[in-house]
Amino acid sequence: MNETGNRVLRGVSIPACPAILTQLMGELKSTSINSKKIALLVSQDAGFSAIVIRMANSPLLGNGCRISSITDAIETLGYDSLTNLVREAFLQDSINGNKLSLDRFWDNSRYTAIAGKRLASIVGRVNPDTAYTFGLFHDCGIPLLAQRYSEYKNVLREANKDAERIFTDVEEEALGTSHAIIGYYLARAWGLADAITQGILRHHDYAQLEDPLHINSEAHRLIAINVIAEYAASTHLRTVQDAEWMRAREAAAFCLGYAASDVDDLADDLIYQFDETLAHHEERG
């Protein structure tokens, strides 16, 4: 970490990428992927494996079959989806080591990730699993800032209500850093793709979507997809921030080549799917 990095982190501790995840990513980059070795890596910790399997059986993933082992998860979900579940489990484990209540945060992150994956399949030019990873990690700086600053909840509340200033500008004025900066450094430390890290750094700068500078087209589309995904997720979970959606909606539509009304329809479809899945799950009890 250079001097500039240390300064913008403002004493926030970035969790190191777990060794098992580093090994897993190395295996997945191999020219001859060994599914048995991957299953063995993920299965090293029984408790961790159980978490991954529970996630894989979530009704939100809609796989339609019961997954009972890491091997089943590989066969059913594929390597990319399994990797995202592993990242998700490790990310939660790395950040949850405090007294903060993060259930609402993780619910919003996961619904956003799932919505982003579904949207990427529709709008194209972004790998759906990359969109899932982006949705999962884009706000990961928030709980880290909450750990570091006792006043962060007040800053977050102000940023959510401010219709004039960029969300991250409110954070930087109060703290000297932002959740986007912290998330960028965590994503880099965990070896995520440049499009994801650059997108995380700028995911509240919606002017980038209409007048792109410094980042590639995949990062732009990840940000735009995430705008719609997060709105759908937060609406379903009743945590929606209308000011942020209204600020970003037209820029996201422009970036993706849609009319604003088409973006509304995409969001409504996702909200309907989430609501239907929840209702069906509650009926099955």
N, C-alpha and C positions, 0 to 999 in steps of 0.2 A: 504494500500500500504506500503510494507516494504522499508527499506533504499535502497536496491539494485534496487527495482522497481523505486523509485524516481530518482535514479541516471541515469538509462538508459533512462528514459522518457525525461530527459533534458529540463524540463519545458513545455513539450507538454501537453496540456489539453485533457484528455480522456472524451468524452461525456458519461454521465450516461445513462444506459439503461432506456428507457421511462417506466413509471409505467404501461401504458396500455399493452405494450409488455410483461412485467413481468407477468401481470395478464393473458394475453392470453396464454403464455407458461404454466402457472399453470393449466389452464383449459384443455389444450391439453394433459397434463400428467395425468389428472383425469381418473379413471377407467370407469366413465360414462360421456362421453363428451356430453355437452349440446350445440347443434348447435345454438339455439336461444340466449343463453348467449354469445356465441362467436360473433355472428352477432351484438349483442347489444354493446359489448366491442369495436369492430372495428368501429361501427357507431357513437360513442360518439362525434366525431368531423366531421361535414359535409364536410369540406374542405379536411380533411385527407381521408375520405371515397371516395370522388370523385377521389383523386389521385390513390387509390388502384384499383378502378373500371376502370380507364383509363389504368392503367398498365395491368389489366386482359384482356382488349380488344386489347392489342397490337397484330398486325399481326404476330409478332415473336413467340407468344405462340401457334398460330395455332389451337385454340379450335373450330373454325368453327361456333360459335354461339355468339350472342350478350349478354353480361353480363350487367345488368342494376342496380344491387343492391348487397350489401354484401352477402345477402342470396343466390342470383344467383351464386356469386363467390364461395361460399362454396359448393354448389351443383355441379357446373361445374368443378371446379379445385381440390376440395378436401382440407382437412385441411393443409397438408404439403405445397402445392403450395400457398395457401392463406397466410400461415405464412411467407413464403419467400417474398411475395409481401408486407406484412406488415413490415417486417424487412427492405426491400429495401426502402420503403417510409420513415420510421423513420430514417434510416441511412442517406439518402439524406438530410432530414430536420435537422438532428443533425450537419451535417458537412457543409451545405450550408450557414450557418450564417456568411458569410464573403464576401469580395469583389472579391474573386477569381472566374474566369470563369471555371466551372467544367463540362460543358455539354459534352465535349469530354471525360473526365474521366469517367463519369457515363455511357455514351454510351459504352465505352470499357468494363467497369465492367459488364454491363448487358448482352452484347453479349457474353462475356466470361462465365458468369453464365449459359446462355441458352445453349451454346455449350457444357459446362461441363455436364449439365443434359442429353443432347442427347448422349454424349459419354459414360456416366455411364450406360445408358440403353443398350449400345452395348457391352462394355468390361466387365461389371458385377462386382460383389463383392464390389460395392459402391452404396449406395442408391442415385438415381438420384437427389432427392431434397437436399441431403447433398452436392452433387457436385455443385448444384446451389448456395447454401449458401456459399460454399468455394469460388467459382468464384466471388461472389458479394463482399465478405469481404477481399479477399486476399491482395488487394492493398489499403485498406482503410487508411493505415498509410500515404500514399502519400499526400493527401490534408491537413492532420493534420500537417505534417512537413512543407508544403508550407505556412501554416498559421503562424507557429512559426519562420521560418527562411527565411529572404528575399532573401538569396543567394541559396535557395534550388533548384530553377529551373536550376541553373548552375551545381549543384551537380548531379541532375537528368540527365541532358544532358551528363555529363561526364560518369556517370554510364552506360547509354544506349550505348555509343560509345566504352567503354573499353572492348576489346576482351580477355584480360588476367585476370583481377581481377573479383572476384564474385561481382555482383551488390551491394549487401548489404555491402561488405567490403569497397567499394568506399564511401558509405554513412557514415559508421562508422568512417572511417579515417577523413572525413571532419567535421562530426557533433557529433560524440560520440554516435550515435544511428542510427537506420535504420527504414525504413517503415515497415519491417517485425516485428521488436520488438514492434513498436507502434501498429501495427495491432493485434499482439498477445494479448497485454493488453486490447485493445478495445473488441476483441472477447471474452476474459475471462469475462470482465465486463458485457457483454451482454448475458452471460450464454450459449455460444455455446459449442458444444461437444468437448471433448479433442482431437479427431482426427482432427477437424477443427483448433483448436487453435495451436496445435503442428505443423500441416501442414503449417499454415500461418507463424509461426516463422522460418521455414526452407525451404520455397518454392523457394528460389534461390540457395539452397545448393544441387545441382544435384548429387553430389557424394553420397548423402544419398540414391538415387534411385538404385544404383548399389552395395552399401555396407552399408545396413541399420543399423543405430545405434540409440538407445534411443527412437525411435518413432515406433508406431505400423503399421501394414501392410495397414490399411485403410488410415492412413495419407500419407503413401508412394504413394498409388494409387491416392489419391486426388491430390497430387502434380503432378504426371505424367499426369493425365487427364487434369489438369489445364494448363500444358505446351502446349498441343495440342489445347485446347480450346482457350487459349489466342492468340496463333499464328493465328488460324482461324479468330477470332474476329478482331484482329489488321490488318490482311491482307484485310478483307472485308472493314474495316473502313479506310484503307490506312494509318495506324499508325504503321505498322510492324517494329520490331527491329530485323534484321536478325542475328546479333551477338548473341543475347540471344537465339534465336531459334536453331541456329547451336550448341550452347553450350549444350543445354538441350535435343535435339531431340533423340539422341541415348540412353541416360540414361532413358528417358521416355519410349521408345520402350522396353528396357530391363526389366524395372519394370513391364510393362503390358504384357510381354510375346509375343511381336510382333517383326517382322523385321522392320527396319527403313523405308523401302519402304511402309510397311503397315500403319505406322503412317502417312506418307505423304498422302496416299490415304484417311485415315480418315479425315485429315485436309482439303484436297481438297473437299471431300463430304460436309463438313460443310460450307466451303466457297461458294460452289455452291448453297446450300440451302439458305444461307443468301442473296446471290445475286438475286436468283429467287424470294424470298419473297419481297425484296425491289422493284424489277422490277414490280411484280404483284401489289404491293401497289401503286406504282406511276401510273400505268395504270388505276387503279380504281379512282385515283385522289383525 
